[in-house]
Amino acid sequence: MASKKILSKSLLLAHLALLIATLIWAAAGPVIKITLEYLPTFTFLFIRFLLVGIILLPFIILELRKNPIDNRDLVNLFLLGLFGQSSIIFIFEGLKHTSVLDSAIIGVMAPIMAIAAGHYFFKEKVSTYVRVGVLIATLGSVVVTLEPILNEGTFNQDTKLRLWGNILVMVYNFSFLLYVVWSKISLGQTSSIIKKSLHFIHLRPMRKKYSAFLMIGTSFYVGLATMIPLALVENLGLFGPTTHAPIELSLVPVLGILYMAILSSIVAYMLFEWALNTSSMGDTAIYSYLAPLFTLPFAYVMLSEVPTKFALVGSAIIAAGVIIAESKKT
């Protein structure tokens, strides 16, 4: 009886952690969009990763003393950082051109794509309901991605930019899917397809077992390393003229950087990883599906964004797909 109470309490805390992480990430889109009005993409990301790296450094050093990284695993960790952190460039660039709501709705495809990837790469069983649901949700995501063209009815410059923004958001979701798949591979979960693929590109799973904290922490340093040259080139004006002055930032972008570095990066990631070890993948998927609902009030209050009719249609189609996919799960 006591063990059941402990389990129930742990599950409750896990759901609370998932809720907090989802709320933090729901507000991240509007925060990014506002902060990008003061800072260009690569400079913003460089400062963010630098701040995260400084905060985590003493904890990472302690973790490395307990469990040093095998040199043969450095490539795996680099790829995790590349797919999980460096790829965030796509979502930042996407939000410069599209709406936060479109971005959040398209993001619902992440758990759907994870189901499809699990079936293909890891032979996870997928029912007919899930297959149909994934197909319908994919159609809804395509509607939202093409929403700028459907809503405007013309293909002018603004429409092209919004469509480009939506495509970049979609690319980010695919990149994060690669991060999830590579995480499972790195931890030793393989199949015949994966073994053949790894053999072809001369890669192997991790030689040692590492904590989730160490894997996430090192991924931030990969993100920092990839942003240094890009931020340098950006500030030299090679990506176009710059009008910002980072040393003279006002309170708004400073708060945006702090939010993305401390809350969206460290707090949300750690809560999510802790909850993942306590709850099921199905529980995390539910919060991913609810993310656009959480984003809606933040987008309205901070940016005065409201969904268009085609965004609502796409959302309804995605919702129908999700309901069908989840309807026969035990």
Phi, psi and omega in degrees: 000316180296321180295324178294322179294320179295317179297317180296319178294318179297319180293321178297316178295324178296317178294323176297318178297317178296321179296315180296315180298318180296319178296319179298313181289333178295324179277346184297321180303306176301322179297316179299312184299319179291316183293328179293347174286343182250334183227141174287163190307303189290326177293317177302310182293322178300312180297319179300308182294325178297315180296316178298317180298320179294316182295319185277344189308309181298326180288322178295319179299315178298319180294320180291330177293324179284325185214083181300150180280132173290130183304331180288347180265358183297322179297317179300314180294323178297317179295322176300316179293323181294312181286324186272328185242309182299327182292350179296346174308320184297317181288324178295313179294323179297318182290344175291337187242333182248178181273157177295323181294316176301317180299315181293320181294316178298327180297342177297338179294339183304305179293329178296315179294328178295322177297314180296319179293321178298322178291317185285312186274323188246010176057031176289138184292133179229124182282171178298323179299318180294318180298315179295318180298318178298318180297316180294315180297324177297319177299317178298321179295322177296321178299315180293320179298320181272005183307321178303318180288315182296323184283319183277327182078357178227168182242059180277185185296318179297320179296317179300317182294319179292321176297317177299319178299317179296321178296318178297321177297319178297318178300319179299319180296323176294320180295319179292329175297318176300323178297315180297313180297315181293329176298315180295319179295316181299329180273007172100002178276112184228173175212178181298321179296316181294318180300318178295319181294315180296320179297322181294322181260009174060046176235156179224159175299172179303140176282332181236164176264131181238154179290156178299324180299316182293320181293319178291316182300314180293331179296327178294325180289329174295318177300317178297315182298322181284336181277336184303305180295324181293318178293323179296312179298321180298317182284344173277356177084012182284344174264007183123168182295142178245143181242005184268163174220093186308328182283351180243031183292144176277182184295324184300305180293330178296315178296323178297316179296315180297320179298312183291326183282313187271306184280304185290328181270294189285301186297308184295317181297317182292320177297318181296314181294321178296316180294325181297328180280348183253323182255185181264167176296328178298322178297317180293325179296321180302316180291329175295320179293326183277351185307315179300326178295323177288327182288327185309307180295323178296317181295323181288313183290318186272332186231358182060031179275137173231146182291142175280170182295325180285329174294322178292320177298313178299320179297319180296319179295316178299316180300319178298317178298318179296317180298316178295316182296325185268348191296328184254015177278143180274000000 
